[in-house]
Amino acid sequence: MSMLYLIPGIALGLVLGANDGASIFGPLVAVGSIKRRTAVLISSLFVILGAIFGGREGIKTLNTLTTLDQYQISIAILSAAITVILMISLKAPASVSQAVVGSLIGIGLIFGPENVRWFVLLKIILVWVFTPLLASFLAFVVYRILAVIFRHLRSIYVQDLLLRYASFIAVCYSAYSLGANNVANVAGSFVEMGLDPFLAQLVGGVCIGFGVLIFSKRMTFVIGKSIILLDHFSSLVASISMATNVFIFSLVGVPISATQSTVGAVIGAGMSRGERLSSRKTKVRIVLGLTLTPCVGGIISVFLYLVLRGG
C-alpha cells in the first residue's frame, strides 16, 4: 500500500472535523452555554473515542457501495474533501457523507452502472431523507420531556447549574456519536487500502479530532445562530437530539449527515418554543448546501479522475 493513497483520507478527516465540529457544539457555543475552547477540546477527545469504539459498522456499509480500486477510491475521497471545502467557503452547511457517496458514485459510473451496488445506495438515500425528519421529531420529544423536568425545579440556581452540566455532557455525547458514525467516511478508504480496521478507525478519529481542534471556528456560528433563534434550554435540546439521531444510525451502520441532523434538531427545538427560521436567505443556503453536495461531489470526482487519467 502506497502512503500516498492515505493523504486524501487524512485531508478528508481534517475537513470533516472543520465542517462537523459546528454540528457538535455550534448551538451550545452560540448561546453561551459552554465556551468554544472547552467545547473544542472535549469534542476532539470524544470524537476519537467514538471512532475507535463505534465506527466499524459504517465502514462495512461504505465499502460495499462500489467496486472501485485503491486509486479510484483515493480520487473520490479527495474530491469529497474539495467539495466540502467549497461549501465551507460559501458558509453553506454541507454533508461530508453525501460528498463521499456522490464522489464514489461519480467515478463508479465512469466504468458503468454495474460498478455501483444500487440497493446499498437506495438504503443510504432513504436514510438521508429520514435523517432531518427524525432529528426534528426527537427534538420535539426531548423538548417536552426536559420541559417537564425543569418546571419542577423551582430554584433558578439549580436550573442554571443543571443546564451547565447537561451542556457539557451533551457535547461529549455529540462528539462521540459523530466519531462513531462519520469515521467511516475517512477510515473506509484506509481499510480498503489494507490498513488494519482498528488502526484505520484510530487514524480517522485523530484526523477528525484535529480538524475540530484547529479548523472548526468558521462554521460554528453558521449552525449555531443563522438557522433559528435558540436559548440555553432549546440549544441543549437540539444538541441531545442531534447526538441521539447520529448515534442511532451509527448502530445501524449507515454514515449520515451530522449537519442535516443538527439542522433538523435546531429547527425542531426552535419551533417547539414558537420560533421561525431566521431568514429566507438562510433557508435557501441550507437547502442548496444539503441537496447539491452529492451532485457537486460527483461532478468534481469525474472531472478530477478524467484529468489525472489524461495526464
Secondary structure, 3 states (H helix, E strand, C coil): CCHHHHHHHHHHHHHHHHHHHHHHHHHHHHCCCCCHHHHHHHHHHHHHHHHHHHCHHHHHHHCCCECCCHHHHHHHHHHHHHHHHHHHHCCCCCCHHHHHHHHHHHHHHHCCHHHECHHHHHHHHHHHHHHHHHHHHHHHHHHHHHHHHHHCCCCHHHHHHHHHHHHHHHHHHHHHHHHHHHHHHHHHHHHHCCCCHHHHHHHHHHHHHHHHHHHCHHHHHHHHHCCECCCHHHHHHHHHHHHHHHHHHHHHCCCCCHHHHHHHHHHHHHHHCCCCECCHHHHHHHHHHHHHHHHHHHHHHHHHHHHHHHC
